[in-house]
Amino acid sequence: MPVPFADRKDAIRAELIRRATRGLMITYAELSRAVGIPDMGYWKPVLDEISR
């Protein structure tokens, strides 16, 4: 089964790192706007990929 938003994995990771280095929290809605994907959906698979 393909991982939803796998094509945006690098952008998601970069945005998470950018926020973390500034000590900022982020919501799914903010993250989705930052990387151009819907905020409702299957985030777990792509976030699991990024965490590996």
mmCIF entry with sequence, helices, sheets and N, C-alpha, C, O atoms, coordinates in Angstrom:
data_MODEL
# 
_entry.id   MODEL 
# 
_entity.id                         1 
_entity.type                       polymer 
_entity.pdbx_number_of_molecules   1 
# 
_entity_poly.entity_id                      1 
_entity_poly.type                           'polypeptide(L)' 
_entity_poly.nstd_linkage                   no 
_entity_poly.nstd_monomer                   no 
_entity_poly.pdbx_seq_one_letter_code       MPVPFADRKDAIRAELIRRATRGLMITYAELSRAVGIPDMGYWKPVLDEISR 
_entity_poly.pdbx_seq_one_letter_code_can   MPVPFADRKDAIRAELIRRATRGLMITYAELSRAVGIPDMGYWKPVLDEISR 
_entity_poly.pdbx_strand_id                 A 
# 
loop_
_entity_poly_seq.entity_id 
_entity_poly_seq.num 
_entity_poly_seq.mon_id 
_entity_poly_seq.hetero 
1 1  MET n 
1 2  PRO n 
1 3  VAL n 
1 4  PRO n 
1 5  PHE n 
1 6  ALA n 
1 7  ASP n 
1 8  ARG n 
1 9  LYS n 
1 10 ASP n 
1 11 ALA n 
1 12 ILE n 
1 13 ARG n 
1 14 ALA n 
1 15 GLU n 
1 16 LEU n 
1 17 ILE n 
1 18 ARG n 
1 19 ARG n 
1 20 ALA n 
1 21 THR n 
1 22 ARG n 
1 23 GLY n 
1 24 LEU n 
1 25 MET n 
1 26 ILE n 
1 27 THR n 
1 28 TYR n 
1 29 ALA n 
1 30 GLU n 
1 31 LEU n 
1 32 SER n 
1 33 ARG n 
1 34 ALA n 
1 35 VAL n 
1 36 GLY n 
1 37 ILE n 
1 38 PRO n 
1 39 ASP n 
1 40 MET n 
1 41 GLY n 
1 42 TYR n 
1 43 TRP n 
1 44 LYS n 
1 45 PRO n 
1 46 VAL n 
1 47 LEU n 
1 48 ASP n 
1 49 GLU n 
1 50 ILE n 
1 51 SER n 
1 52 ARG n 
# 
_struct_asym.id          A 
_struct_asym.entity_id   1 
# 
loop_
_struct_conf.conf_type_id 
_struct_conf.id 
_struct_conf.pdbx_PDB_helix_id 
_struct_conf.beg_label_comp_id 
_struct_conf.beg_label_asym_id 
_struct_conf.beg_label_seq_id 
_struct_conf.pdbx_beg_PDB_ins_code 
_struct_conf.end_label_comp_id 
_struct_conf.end_label_asym_id 
_struct_conf.end_label_seq_id 
_struct_conf.pdbx_end_PDB_ins_code 
_struct_conf.beg_auth_comp_id 
_struct_conf.beg_auth_asym_id 
_struct_conf.beg_auth_seq_id 
_struct_conf.end_auth_comp_id 
_struct_conf.end_auth_asym_id 
_struct_conf.end_auth_seq_id 
_struct_conf.pdbx_PDB_helix_class 
_struct_conf.details 
_struct_conf.pdbx_PDB_helix_length 
HELX_P HELX_P1 AA1 ALA A 6  ? ARG A 8  ? ALA A 6  ARG A 8  5 ? 3  
HELX_P HELX_P2 AA2 LYS A 9  ? THR A 21 ? LYS A 9  THR A 21 1 ? 13 
HELX_P HELX_P3 AA3 TYR A 28 ? VAL A 35 ? TYR A 28 VAL A 35 1 ? 8  
HELX_P HELX_P4 AA4 TRP A 43 ? SER A 51 ? TRP A 43 SER A 51 1 ? 9  
# 
_struct_conf_type.id          HELX_P 
_struct_conf_type.criteria    ? 
_struct_conf_type.reference   ? 
# 
loop_
_atom_site.group_PDB 
_atom_site.id 
_atom_site.type_symbol 
_atom_site.label_atom_id 
_atom_site.label_alt_id 
_atom_site.label_comp_id 
_atom_site.label_asym_id 
_atom_site.label_entity_id 
_atom_site.label_seq_id 
_atom_site.pdbx_PDB_ins_code 
_atom_site.Cartn_x 
_atom_site.Cartn_y 
_atom_site.Cartn_z 
_atom_site.occupancy 
_atom_site.B_iso_or_equiv 
_atom_site.pdbx_formal_charge 
_atom_site.auth_seq_id 
_atom_site.auth_comp_id 
_atom_site.auth_asym_id 
_atom_site.auth_atom_id 
_atom_site.pdbx_PDB_model_num 
ATOM 1   N N  . MET A 1 1  ? 0.845  -1.179 0.000  1.00 0.00 ? 1  MET A N  1 
ATOM 2   C CA . MET A 1 1  ? 0.000  0.000  0.000  1.00 0.00 ? 1  MET A CA 1 
ATOM 3   C C  . MET A 1 1  ? 0.894  1.247  0.000  1.00 0.00 ? 1  MET A C  1 
ATOM 4   O O  . MET A 1 1  ? 1.776  1.372  0.850  1.00 0.00 ? 1  MET A O  1 
ATOM 5   N N  . PRO A 1 2  ? 0.676  2.160  -0.934 1.00 0.00 ? 2  PRO A N  1 
ATOM 6   C CA . PRO A 1 2  ? 1.514  3.365  -0.981 1.00 0.00 ? 2  PRO A CA 1 
ATOM 7   C C  . PRO A 1 2  ? 1.262  4.277  0.215  1.00 0.00 ? 2  PRO A C  1 
ATOM 8   O O  . PRO A 1 2  ? 0.149  4.349  0.736  1.00 0.00 ? 2  PRO A O  1 
ATOM 9   N N  . VAL A 1 3  ? 2.299  4.959  0.634  1.00 0.00 ? 3  VAL A N  1 
ATOM 10  C CA . VAL A 1 3  ? 2.205  5.890  1.757  1.00 0.00 ? 3  VAL A CA 1 
ATOM 11  C C  . VAL A 1 3  ? 1.634  7.205  1.235  1.00 0.00 ? 3  VAL A C  1 
ATOM 12  O O  . VAL A 1 3  ? 2.206  7.815  0.332  1.00 0.00 ? 3  VAL A O  1 
ATOM 13  N N  . PRO A 1 4  ? 0.487  7.652  1.811  1.00 0.00 ? 4  PRO A N  1 
ATOM 14  C CA . PRO A 1 4  ? -0.060 8.933  1.383  1.00 0.00 ? 4  PRO A CA 1 
ATOM 15  C C  . PRO A 1 4  ? 0.926  10.072 1.626  1.00 0.00 ? 4  PRO A C  1 
ATOM 16  O O  . PRO A 1 4  ? 1.591  10.111 2.661  1.00 0.00 ? 4  PRO A O  1 
ATOM 17  N N  . PHE A 1 5  ? 1.018  10.971 0.702  1.00 0.00 ? 5  PHE A N  1 
ATOM 18  C CA . PHE A 1 5  ? 1.870  12.160 0.788  1.00 0.00 ? 5  PHE A CA 1 
ATOM 19  C C  . PHE A 1 5  ? 3.361  11.846 0.794  1.00 0.00 ? 5  PHE A C  1 
ATOM 20  O O  . PHE A 1 5  ? 4.166  12.689 1.191  1.00 0.00 ? 5  PHE A O  1 
ATOM 21  N N  . ALA A 1 6  ? 3.740  10.650 0.360  1.00 0.00 ? 6  ALA A N  1 
ATOM 22  C CA . ALA A 1 6  ? 5.161  10.287 0.336  1.00 0.00 ? 6  ALA A CA 1 
ATOM 23  C C  . ALA A 1 6  ? 5.961  11.237 -0.543 1.00 0.00 ? 6  ALA A C  1 
ATOM 24  O O  . ALA A 1 6  ? 7.143  11.477 -0.296 1.00 0.00 ? 6  ALA A O  1 
ATOM 25  N N  . ASP A 1 7  ? 5.316  11.771 -1.562 1.00 0.00 ? 7  ASP A N  1 
ATOM 26  C CA . ASP A 1 7  ? 6.006  12.714 -2.441 1.00 0.00 ? 7  ASP A CA 1 
ATOM 27  C C  . ASP A 1 7  ? 6.304  14.050 -1.748 1.00 0.00 ? 7  ASP A C  1 
ATOM 28  O O  . ASP A 1 7  ? 7.096  14.843 -2.257 1.00 0.00 ? 7  ASP A O  1 
ATOM 29  N N  . ARG A 1 8  ? 5.686  14.302 -0.607 1.00 0.00 ? 8  ARG A N  1 
ATOM 30  C CA . ARG A 1 8  ? 5.892  15.539 0.154  1.00 0.00 ? 8  ARG A CA 1 
ATOM 31  C C  . ARG A 1 8  ? 6.731  15.301 1.410  1.00 0.00 ? 8  ARG A C  1 
ATOM 32  O O  . ARG A 1 8  ? 6.869  16.188 2.252  1.00 0.00 ? 8  ARG A O  1 
ATOM 33  N N  . LYS A 1 9  ? 7.291  14.091 1.525  1.00 0.00 ? 9  LYS A N  1 
ATOM 34  C CA . LYS A 1 9  ? 8.022  13.707 2.736  1.00 0.00 ? 9  LYS A CA 1 
ATOM 35  C C  . LYS A 1 9  ? 9.169  14.666 3.055  1.00 0.00 ? 9  LYS A C  1 
ATOM 36  O O  . LYS A 1 9  ? 9.331  15.059 4.210  1.00 0.00 ? 9  LYS A O  1 
ATOM 37  N N  . ASP A 1 10 ? 9.956  15.043 2.074  1.00 0.00 ? 10 ASP A N  1 
ATOM 38  C CA . ASP A 1 10 ? 11.085 15.945 2.320  1.00 0.00 ? 10 ASP A CA 1 
ATOM 39  C C  . ASP A 1 10 ? 10.610 17.318 2.783  1.00 0.00 ? 10 ASP A C  1 
ATOM 40  O O  . ASP A 1 10 ? 11.221 17.922 3.665  1.00 0.00 ? 10 ASP A O  1 
ATOM 41  N N  . ALA A 1 11 ? 9.528  17.811 2.196  1.00 0.00 ? 11 ALA A N  1 
ATOM 42  C CA . ALA A 1 11 ? 8.990  19.111 2.590  1.00 0.00 ? 11 ALA A CA 1 
ATOM 43  C C  . ALA A 1 11 ? 8.420  19.062 4.009  1.00 0.00 ? 11 ALA A C  1 
ATOM 44  O O  . ALA A 1 11 ? 8.593  20.003 4.784  1.00 0.00 ? 11 ALA A O  1 
ATOM 45  N N  . ILE A 1 12 ? 7.744  17.968 4.342  1.00 0.00 ? 12 ILE A N  1 
ATOM 46  C CA . ILE A 1 12 ? 7.197  17.804 5.698  1.00 0.00 ? 12 ILE A CA 1 
ATOM 47  C C  . ILE A 1 12 ? 8.326  17.775 6.710  1.00 0.00 ? 12 ILE A C  1 
ATOM 48  O O  . ILE A 1 12 ? 8.276  18.467 7.727  1.00 0.00 ? 12 ILE A O  1 
ATOM 49  N N  . ARG A 1 13 ? 9.346  16.972 6.430  1.00 0.00 ? 13 ARG A N  1 
ATOM 50  C CA . ARG A 1 13 ? 10.492 16.852 7.344  1.00 0.00 ? 13 ARG A CA 1 
ATOM 51  C C  . ARG A 1 13 ? 11.181 18.201 7.519  1.00 0.00 ? 13 ARG A C  1 
ATOM 52  O O  . ARG A 1 13 ? 11.522 18.580 8.640  1.00 0.00 ? 13 ARG A O  1 
ATOM 53  N N  . ALA A 1 14 ? 11.386 18.922 6.436  1.00 0.00 ? 14 ALA A N  1 
ATOM 54  C CA . ALA A 1 14 ? 12.055 20.224 6.511  1.00 0.00 ? 14 ALA A CA 1 
ATOM 55  C C  . ALA A 1 14 ? 11.251 21.206 7.352  1.00 0.00 ? 14 ALA A C  1 
ATOM 56  O O  . ALA A 1 14 ? 11.822 21.953 8.147  1.00 0.00 ? 14 ALA A O  1 
ATOM 57  N N  . GLU A 1 15 ? 9.942  21.211 7.187  1.00 0.00 ? 15 GLU A N  1 
ATOM 58  C CA . GLU A 1 15 ? 9.104  22.130 7.966  1.00 0.00 ? 15 GLU A CA 1 
ATOM 59  C C  . GLU A 1 15 ? 9.114  21.750 9.445  1.00 0.00 ? 15 GLU A C  1 
ATOM 60  O O  . GLU A 1 15 ? 9.164  22.626 10.309 1.00 0.00 ? 15 GLU A O  1 
ATOM 61  N N  . LEU A 1 16 ? 9.067  20.460 9.739  1.00 0.00 ? 16 LEU A N  1 
ATOM 62  C CA . LEU A 1 16 ? 9.128  20.027 11.143 1.00 0.00 ? 16 LEU A CA 1 
ATOM 63  C C  . LEU A 1 16 ? 10.458 20.431 11.779 1.00 0.00 ? 16 LEU A C  1 
ATOM 64  O O  . LEU A 1 16 ? 10.489 20.889 12.921 1.00 0.00 ? 16 LEU A O  1 
ATOM 65  N N  . ILE A 1 17 ? 11.545 20.261 11.046 1.00 0.00 ? 17 ILE A N  1 
ATOM 66  C CA . ILE A 1 17 ? 12.863 20.644 11.570 1.00 0.00 ? 17 ILE A CA 1 
ATOM 67  C C  . ILE A 1 17 ? 12.948 22.154 11.756 1.00 0.00 ? 17 ILE A C  1 
ATOM 68  O O  . ILE A 1 17 ? 13.472 22.632 12.762 1.00 0.00 ? 17 ILE A O  1 
ATOM 69  N N  . ARG A 1 18 ? 12.432 22.906 10.785 1.00 0.00 ? 18 ARG A N  1 
ATOM 70  C CA . ARG A 1 18 ? 12.456 24.362 10.884 1.00 0.00 ? 18 ARG A CA 1 
ATOM 71  C C  . ARG A 1 18 ? 11.729 24.831 12.140 1.00 0.00 ? 18 ARG A C  1 
ATOM 72  O O  . ARG A 1 18 ? 12.227 25.694 12.862 1.00 0.00 ? 18 ARG A O  1 
ATOM 73  N N  . ARG A 1 19 ? 10.573 24.273 12.395 1.00 0.00 ? 19 ARG A N  1 
ATOM 74  C CA . ARG A 1 19 ? 9.805  24.657 13.584 1.00 0.00 ? 19 ARG A CA 1 
ATOM 75  C C  . ARG A 1 19 ? 10.509 24.221 14.866 1.00 0.00 ? 19 ARG A C  1 
ATOM 76  O O  . ARG A 1 19 ? 10.578 24.975 15.836 1.00 0.00 ? 19 ARG A O  1 
ATOM 77  N N  . ALA A 1 20 ? 11.024 23.011 14.856 1.00 0.00 ? 20 ALA A N  1 
ATOM 78  C CA . ALA A 1 20 ? 11.668 22.480 16.065 1.00 0.00 ? 20 ALA A CA 1 
ATOM 79  C C  . ALA A 1 20 ? 12.910 23.272 16.437 1.00 0.00 ? 20 ALA A C  1 
ATOM 80  O O  . ALA A 1 20 ? 13.151 23.518 17.619 1.00 0.00 ? 20 ALA A O  1 
ATOM 81  N N  . THR A 1 21 ? 13.701 23.673 15.454 1.00 0.00 ? 21 THR A N  1 
ATOM 82  C CA . THR A 1 21 ? 14.918 24.423 15.774 1.00 0.00 ? 21 THR A CA 1 
ATOM 83  C C  . THR A 1 21 ? 14.600 25.797 16.358 1.00 0.00 ? 21 THR A C  1 
ATOM 84  O O  . THR A 1 21 ? 15.431 26.403 17.035 1.00 0.00 ? 21 THR A O  1 
ATOM 85  N N  . ARG A 1 22 ? 13.398 26.276 16.091 1.00 0.00 ? 22 ARG A N  1 
ATOM 86  C CA . ARG A 1 22 ? 12.955 27.549 16.672 1.00 0.00 ? 22 ARG A CA 1 
ATOM 87  C C  . ARG A 1 22 ? 12.182 27.342 17.968 1.00 0.00 ? 22 ARG A C  1 
ATOM 88  O O  . ARG A 1 22 ? 11.751 28.303 18.604 1.00 0.00 ? 22 ARG A O  1 
ATOM 89  N N  . GLY A 1 23 ? 12.010 26.072 18.356 1.00 0.00 ? 23 GLY A N  1 
ATOM 90  C CA . GLY A 1 23 ? 11.277 25.759 19.572 1.00 0.00 ? 23 GLY A CA 1 
ATOM 91  C C  . GLY A 1 23 ? 9.774  25.969 19.441 1.00 0.00 ? 23 GLY A C  1 
ATOM 92  O O  . GLY A 1 23 ? 9.085  26.195 20.435 1.00 0.00 ? 23 GLY A O  1 
ATOM 93  N N  . LEU A 1 24 ? 9.270  25.895 18.214 1.00 0.00 ? 24 LEU A N  1 
ATOM 94  C CA . LEU A 1 24 ? 7.856  26.138 17.956 1.00 0.00 ? 24 LEU A CA 1 
ATOM 95  C C  . LEU A 1 24 ? 7.085  24.841 17.772 1.00 0.00 ? 24 LEU A C  1 
ATOM 96  O O  . LEU A 1 24 ? 7.589  23.882 17.188 1.00 0.00 ? 24 LEU A O  1 
ATOM 97  N N  . MET A 1 25 ? 5.868  24.825 18.273 1.00 0.00 ? 25 MET A N  1 
ATOM 98  C CA . MET A 1 25 ? 4.975  23.697 18.023 1.00 0.00 ? 25 MET A CA 1 
ATOM 99  C C  . MET A 1 25 ? 4.289  23.936 16.687 1.00 0.00 ? 25 MET A C  1 
ATOM 100 O O  . MET A 1 25 ? 4.296  25.052 16.168 1.00 0.00 ? 25 MET A O  1 
ATOM 101 N N  . ILE A 1 26 ? 3.699  22.886 16.134 1.00 0.00 ? 26 ILE A N  1 
ATOM 102 C CA . ILE A 1 26 ? 2.968  23.010 14.864 1.00 0.00 ? 26 ILE A CA 1 
ATOM 103 C C  . ILE A 1 26 ? 1.750  22.106 14.922 1.00 0.00 ? 26 ILE A C  1 
ATOM 104 O O  . ILE A 1 26 ? 1.808  21.006 15.470 1.00 0.00 ? 26 ILE A O  1 
ATOM 105 N N  . THR A 1 27 ? 0.664  22.569 14.363 1.00 0.00 ? 27 THR A N  1 
ATOM 106 C CA . THR A 1 27 ? -0.541 21.748 14.271 1.00 0.00 ? 27 THR A CA 1 
ATOM 107 C C  . THR A 1 27 ? -0.573 21.084 12.894 1.00 0.00 ? 27 THR A C  1 
ATOM 108 O O  . THR A 1 27 ? 0.157  21.473 11.983 1.00 0.00 ? 27 THR A O  1 
ATOM 109 N N  . TYR A 1 28 ? -1.430 20.081 12.764 1.00 0.00 ? 28 TYR A N  1 
ATOM 110 C CA . TYR A 1 28 ? -1.584 19.445 11.459 1.00 0.00 ? 28 TYR A CA 1 
ATOM 111 C C  . TYR A 1 28 ? -2.060 20.467 10.429 1.00 0.00 ? 28 TYR A C  1 
ATOM 112 O O  . TYR A 1 28 ? -1.619 20.435 9.280  1.00 0.00 ? 28 TYR A O  1 
ATOM 113 N N  . ALA A 1 29 ? -2.953 21.369 10.827 1.00 0.00 ? 29 ALA A N  1 
ATOM 114 C CA . ALA A 1 29 ? -3.459 22.388 9.897  1.00 0.00 ? 29 ALA A CA 1 
ATOM 115 C C  . ALA A 1 29 ? -2.329 23.299 9.422  1.00 0.00 ? 29 ALA A C  1 
ATOM 116 O O  . ALA A 1 29 ? -2.244 23.609 8.233  1.00 0.00 ? 29 ALA A O  1 
ATOM 117 N N  . GLU A 1 30 ? -1.467 23.728 10.332 1.00 0.00 ? 30 GLU A N  1 
ATOM 118 C CA . GLU A 1 30 ? -0.335 24.583 9.952  1.00 0.00 ? 30 GLU A CA 1 
ATOM 119 C C  . GLU A 1 30 ? 0.638  23.834 9.052  1.00 0.00 ? 30 GLU A C  1 
ATOM 120 O O  . GLU A 1 30 ? 1.119  24.376 8.056  1.00 0.00 ? 30 GLU A O  1 
ATOM 121 N N  . LEU A 1 31 ? 0.921  22.597 9.405  1.00 0.00 ? 31 LEU A N  1 
ATOM 122 C CA . LEU A 1 31 ? 1.835  21.788 8.607  1.00 0.00 ? 31 LEU A CA 1 
ATOM 123 C C  . LEU A 1 31 ? 1.264  21.551 7.211  1.00 0.00 ? 31 LEU A C  1 
ATOM 124 O O  . LEU A 1 31 ? 1.984  21.636 6.216  1.00 0.00 ? 31 LEU A O  1 
ATOM 125 N N  . SER A 1 32 ? -0.002 21.260 7.145  1.00 0.00 ? 32 SER A N  1 
ATOM 126 C CA . SER A 1 32 ? -0.613 21.004 5.838  1.00 0.00 ? 32 SER A CA 1 
ATOM 127 C C  . SER A 1 32 ? -0.574 22.244 4.956  1.00 0.00 ? 32 SER A C  1 
ATOM 128 O O  . SER A 1 32 ? -0.328 22.132 3.755  1.00 0.00 ? 32 SER A O  1 
ATOM 129 N N  . ARG A 1 33 ? -0.812 23.421 5.523  1.00 0.00 ? 33 ARG A N  1 
ATOM 130 C CA . ARG A 1 33 ? -0.718 24.658 4.742  1.00 0.00 ? 33 ARG A CA 1 
ATOM 131 C C  . ARG A 1 33 ? 0.721  24.899 4.290  1.00 0.00 ? 33 ARG A C  1 
ATOM 132 O O  . ARG A 1 33 ? 0.953  25.339 3.164  1.00 0.00 ? 33 ARG A O  1 
ATOM 133 N N  . ALA A 1 34 ? 1.673  24.617 5.151  1.00 0.00 ? 34 ALA A N  1 
ATOM 134 C CA . ALA A 1 34 ? 3.083  24.868 4.838  1.00 0.00 ? 34 ALA A CA 1 
ATOM 135 C C  . ALA A 1 34 ? 3.594  23.987 3.699  1.00 0.00 ? 34 ALA A C  1 
ATOM 136 O O  . ALA A 1 34 ? 4.459  24.409 2.931  1.00 0.00 ? 34 ALA A O  1 
ATOM 137 N N  . VAL A 1 35 ? 3.067  22.768 3.584  1.00 0.00 ? 35 VAL A N  1 
ATOM 138 C CA . VAL A 1 35 ? 3.571  21.832 2.570  1.00 0.00 ? 35 VAL A CA 1 
ATOM 139 C C  . VAL A 1 35 ? 2.566  21.559 1.457  1.00 0.00 ? 35 VAL A C  1 
ATOM 140 O O  . VAL A 1 35 ? 2.849  20.783 0.545  1.00 0.00 ? 35 VAL A O  1 
ATOM 141 N N  . GLY A 1 36 ? 1.400  22.186 1.523  1.00 0.00 ? 36 GLY A N  1 
ATOM 142 C CA . GLY A 1 36 ? 0.436  22.087 0.435  1.00 0.00 ? 36 GLY A CA 1 
ATOM 143 C C  . GLY A 1 36 ? -0.309 20.780 0.306  1.00 0.00 ? 36 GLY A C  1 
ATOM 144 O O  . GLY A 1 36 ? -0.530 20.298 -0.805 1.00 0.00 ? 36 GLY A O  1 
ATOM 145 N N  . ILE A 1 37 ? -0.704 20.193 1.442  1.00 0.00 ? 37 ILE A N  1 
ATOM 146 C CA . ILE A 1 37 ? -1.512 18.981 1.405  1.00 0.00 ? 37 ILE A CA 1 
ATOM 147 C C  . ILE A 1 37 ? -2.710 19.164 2.337  1.00 0.00 ? 37 ILE A C  1 
ATOM 148 O O  . ILE A 1 37 ? -2.679 20.046 3.195  1.00 0.00 ? 37 ILE A O  1 
ATOM 149 N N  . PRO A 1 38 ? -3.775 18.350 2.193  1.00 0.00 ? 38 PRO A N  1 
ATOM 150 C CA . PRO A 1 38 ? -4.946 18.492 3.058  1.00 0.00 ? 38 PRO A CA 1 
ATOM 151 C C  . PRO A 1 38 ? -4.606 18.198 4.520  1.00 0.00 ? 38 PRO A C  1 
ATOM 152 O O  . PRO A 1 38 ? -3.760 17.353 4.813  1.00 0.00 ? 38 PRO A O  1 
ATOM 153 N N  . ASP A 1 39 ? -5.280 18.910 5.437  1.00 0.00 ? 39 ASP A N  1 
ATOM 154 C CA . ASP A 1 39 ? -4.995 18.659 6.849  1.00 0.00 ? 39 ASP A CA 1 
ATOM 155 C C  . ASP A 1 39 ? -5.798 17.491 7.402  1.00 0.00 ? 39 ASP A C  1 
ATOM 156 O O  . ASP A 1 39 ? -5.532 17.024 8.510  1.00 0.00 ? 39 ASP A O  1 
ATOM 157 N N  . MET A 1 40 ? -6.756 17.026 6.659  1.00 0.00 ? 40 MET A N  1 
ATOM 158 C CA . MET A 1 40 ? -7.500 15.841 7.066  1.00 0.00 ? 40 MET A CA 1 
ATOM 159 C C  . MET A 1 40 ? -6.987 14.672 6.227  1.00 0.00 ? 40 MET A C  1 
ATOM 160 O O  . MET A 1 40 ? -6.986 14.733 4.997  1.00 0.00 ? 40 MET A O  1 
ATOM 161 N N  . GLY A 1 41 ? -6.564 13.639 6.885  1.00 0.00 ? 41 GLY A N  1 
ATOM 162 C CA . GLY A 1 41 ? -6.067 12.506 6.112  1.00 0.00 ? 41 GLY A CA 1 
ATOM 163 C C  . GLY A 1 41 ? -5.209 11.586 6.949  1.00 0.00 ? 41 GLY A C  1 
ATOM 164 O O  . GLY A 1 41 ? -5.241 11.609 8.179  1.00 0.00 ? 41 GLY A O  1 
ATOM 165 N N  . TYR A 1 42 ? -4.457 10.791 6.259  1.00 0.00 ? 42 TYR A N  1 
ATOM 166 C CA . TYR A 1 42 ? -3.639 9.764  6.897  1.00 0.00 ? 42 TYR A CA 1 
ATOM 167 C C  . TYR A 1 42 ? -2.224 10.275 7.094  1.00 0.00 ? 42 TYR A C  1 
ATOM 168 O O  . TYR A 1 42 ? -1.357 10.043 6.250  1.00 0.00 ? 42 TYR A O  1 
ATOM 169 N N  . TRP A 1 43 ? -1.983 10.959 8.186  1.00 0.00 ? 43 TRP A N  1 
ATOM 170 C CA . TRP A 1 43 ? -0.659 11.496 8.481  1.00 0.00 ? 43 TRP A CA 1 
ATOM 171 C C  . TRP A 1 43 ? 0.283  10.433 9.033  1.00 0.00 ? 43 TRP A C  1 
ATOM 172 O O  . TRP A 1 43 ? 1.486  10.481 8.773  1.00 0.00 ? 43 TRP A O  1 
ATOM 173 N N  . LYS A 1 44 ? -0.240 9.479  9.787  1.00 0.00 ? 44 LYS A N  1 
ATOM 174 C CA . LYS A 1 44 ? 0.618  8.509  10.477 1.00 0.00 ? 44 LYS A CA 1 
ATOM 175 C C  . LYS A 1 44 ? 1.607  7.803  9.544  1.00 0.00 ? 44 LYS A C  1 
ATOM 176 O O  . LYS A 1 44 ? 2.792  7.746  9.876  1.00 0.00 ? 44 LYS A O  1 
ATOM 177 N N  . PRO A 1 45 ? 1.187  7.266  8.403  1.00 0.00 ? 45 PRO A N  1 
ATOM 178 C CA . PRO A 1 45 ? 2.155  6.558  7.550  1.00 0.00 ? 45 PRO A CA 1 
ATOM 179 C C  . PRO A 1 45 ? 3.329  7.417  7.109  1.00 0.00 ? 45 PRO A C  1 
ATOM 180 O O  . PRO A 1 45 ? 4.474  6.969  7.164  1.00 0.00 ? 45 PRO A O  1 
ATOM 181 N N  . VAL A 1 46 ? 3.067  8.634  6.675  1.00 0.00 ? 46 VAL A N  1 
ATOM 182 C CA . VAL A 1 46 ? 4.170  9.485  6.204  1.00 0.00 ? 46 VAL A CA 1 
ATOM 183 C C  . VAL A 1 46 ? 5.020  9.949  7.368  1.00 0.00 ? 46 VAL A C  1 
ATOM 184 O O  . VAL A 1 46 ? 6.238  10.057 7.225  1.00 0.00 ? 46 VAL A O  1 
ATOM 185 N N  . LEU A 1 47 ? 4.418  10.228 8.520  1.00 0.00 ? 47 LEU A N  1 
ATOM 186 C CA . LEU A 1 47 ? 5.217  10.628 9.685  1.00 0.00 ? 47 LEU A CA 1 
ATOM 187 C C  . LEU A 1 47 ? 6.058  9.455  10.195 1.00 0.00 ? 47 LEU A C  1 
ATOM 188 O O  . LEU A 1 47 ? 7.172  9.655  10.679 1.00 0.00 ? 47 LEU A O  1 
ATOM 189 N N  . ASP A 1 48 ? 5.530  8.238  10.090 1.00 0.00 ? 48 ASP A N  1 
ATOM 190 C CA . ASP A 1 48 ? 6.315  7.046  10.454 1.00 0.00 ? 48 ASP A CA 1 
ATOM 191 C C  . ASP A 1 48 ? 7.534  6.922  9.527  1.00 0.00 ? 48 ASP A C  1 
ATOM 192 O O  . ASP A 1 48 ? 8.638  6.627  9.984  1.00 0.00 ? 48 ASP A O  1 
ATOM 193 N N  . GLU A 1 49 ? 7.327  7.148  8.229  1.00 0.00 ? 49 GLU A N  1 
ATOM 194 C CA . GLU A 1 49 ? 8.444  7.105  7.271  1.00 0.00 ? 49 GLU A CA 1 
ATOM 195 C C  . GLU A 1 49 ? 9.512  8.132  7.632  1.00 0.00 ? 49 GLU A C  1 
ATOM 196 O O  . GLU A 1 49 ? 10.704 7.826  7.624  1.00 0.00 ? 49 GLU A O  1 
ATOM 197 N N  . ILE A 1 50 ? 9.086  9.332  7.945  1.00 0.00 ? 50 ILE A N  1 
ATOM 198 C CA . ILE A 1 50 ? 10.018 10.408 8.288  1.00 0.00 ? 50 ILE A CA 1 
ATOM 199 C C  . ILE A 1 50 ? 10.788 10.070 9.560  1.00 0.00 ? 50 ILE A C  1 
ATOM 200 O O  . ILE A 1 50 ? 11.985 10.343 9.652  1.00 0.00 ? 50 ILE A O  1 
ATOM 201 N N  . SER A 1 51 ? 10.108 9.477  10.542 1.00 0.00 ? 51 SER A N  1 
ATOM 202 C CA . SER A 1 51 ? 10.770 9.167  11.812 1.00 0.00 ? 51 SER A CA 1 
ATOM 203 C C  . SER A 1 51 ? 11.816 8.069  11.676 1.00 0.00 ? 51 SER A C  1 
ATOM 204 O O  . SER A 1 51 ? 12.740 7.984  12.485 1.00 0.00 ? 51 SER A O  1 
ATOM 205 N N  . ARG A 1 52 ? 11.672 7.222  10.645 1.00 0.00 ? 52 ARG A N  1 
ATOM 206 C CA . ARG A 1 52 ? 12.673 6.166  10.435 1.00 0.00 ? 52 ARG A CA 1 
ATOM 207 C C  . ARG A 1 52 ? 13.920 6.786  9.885  1.00 0.00 ? 52 ARG A C  1 
ATOM 208 O O  . ARG A 1 52 ? 14.899 6.084  9.631  1.00 0.00 ? 52 ARG A O  1 
# 
